Amino acid sequence: MRAFILIFLFGSGLLCAQHTKQLKAGETSPNASLDDLGWIEGHWRGEALGGIAEEIWSPALGGSMMFSFKMVHEGKVTFYELGHIQQQDSTLILQLKHFNGNLKGWEAKEETVDFKLVALEKDKVYFEGLTMEKINADQIRVYVVMKDDDKTEELVFNYKRYN
């Protein structure tokens, strides 16, 4: 289960089609700016795996957009993620850390789960194994690759703006 959750960011179902991308060997991340991702900012909620998933994204400040994620099942927090999309030189990287409901960390103190930028389009950003897409001003969709043993699947997460 932990292997599943390690790659789990947002979600409400499985999808067979590929909406995520990977950098090819020797390929580097493209130029991008946090200014291109202002549409991610806000408070988002969606149903996920029988529970409620909640994301809160801050506006860009200090070279990063910070986020918190909370997964709630049967009225109890099962895990959190804290992270950011950070400006690194002329590109972006998404980094996160996982925590149990009691805030005990999963990754070692100096480790993060990193998603390098692959491509940026209008209203869509591709990180390695994770894609975020603006549907409209009040909806976003996130695709994330899940690896479990020798099986790879892509999850799709549908979020609505929460006021």
N, C-alpha and C positions, 0 to 999 in steps of 0.2 A: 504494500500500500504506500509506503514512504516513497518508493521509486516513482510511483504514479503521481503523487502529490508534489514531488520535487519539480516536475516539469509543469504541473498544473498551475495556471495563473488565473484564468477566468473560465466559466463554462456552463453550458446547458445541454450538451449533446455531442454525438459523434458525427463526423463528416468524412466521407471517403475521398472526395476530390482534394487535390493539393492546392492550398492557398498560401502556403509558406514557402520560403526560399532559403537557400544556403549559399554562402560565398564559395566560389570554386577555389581549388588549390592555387595559392599565389595571388589571389584576388584581394584587393584591399577595399575597405568601406568607402563609399562615396562621400563627397562633401555634403554637409547638411548643417542646419541650424535649429536650435530649439524654437525659434520663431515660426518654423514650419509646422509645429505640433501644437499650437495653441488650442486646437479643437479637442484635444484630449482632456484639458483642464475641466475639473468639476467632480461632482458626486454621482456615482453610477451604481446601479443595482440590477441584479438578474438572478434567475433561478439556476441552480447548478447542482447536479447529482443529488437531487432530493433535498437541497437546502437553499440558502440564500448566500450569494456572493456579493460583496460590496467593495468598491474601489473608490478611493478619494485621491485625486490628482491636483497638486498645487500648480499655480502659474510658475513660469520660469523665473528663477531668482538665483543669483550666485552661480550661474553656469549649470543649473540642473532643474529638472521638474521632479519633485518628490512624490511618491505615492505610498499609500497603505492599502492593504488588501485584507479582508476578513472573510472566512468561510464559516457559516453557521449551519449546523444540523440539529434539528429537534431543540431549538432554542439555546444551544451551547456552541461556543466558538471551538472549532476543531483545529484551525491553524490560522496564522497570520503570515503576511509577507510585507516587508518594508523594502523600499528600493527607490531607484531614480532612473531617469534618462539623463545622462550627463554629457555635456559638451566636452569632447576630447580632441583638442587641436581643431581640425576643420570637419570633424565628423561627430557622430553620436554613438553612445553605447547604453543599453539597458542593463542594469545590475540589480540584483535582489538577494535578500536573505530570508529564510523561513524560520518560523517560531511556532512551537506548540501553543495551545490555548493558554498555557501558564507562562508564556514568554521564554521558555527554554529553547535556545537556538539549535538548529539542525546542523548548519555548516560550521566548520571550524572557525575560530575567531577571525582569522585573516582571509577566509575564503568567501567568495560571492559566486552566485550563478550569473554568468555573463551572456548577453545576447548582442552580438555585433550587428551593426547596421548593414543591410544588404542593398536596399533600394528605397527611394522616397518618391511618391507620386502625389498628385493632388488628393487630399483626404485619405491617404493610405501610406502606412510606413511598414516596411519589411525589415525585421531583425532576423537573425539566424533562428529558424524554428518558431518564430512568433510574428504574426501580422496583426496590425491594428487598422481598422477601417471605419471612417465616419460614414454612417448611413444618412443621417440628417442631423440637425442641431441637437436633437434629443435622443439619438440612438447611436451606439457604436457596436461594432462586431470585432471580436478578437479570435484569431485562430492560433492554436498552439500545438506543436508536435509532442505527442506522448510516446515514450519508449518504455516498453515493459518486456523484459526478457528479450526475445528475438522478434517481437511484434512492434511495429510502428504505426500509430494512428494519429489522425489530426482531430482535435477537439474544436468545436465552434462555440463561442460564448456571445450571447446577445445581451447587451446592457441597455437600460433606459436611464436617462437623467433622473436623479432623485432630488426632489426639492424639500 
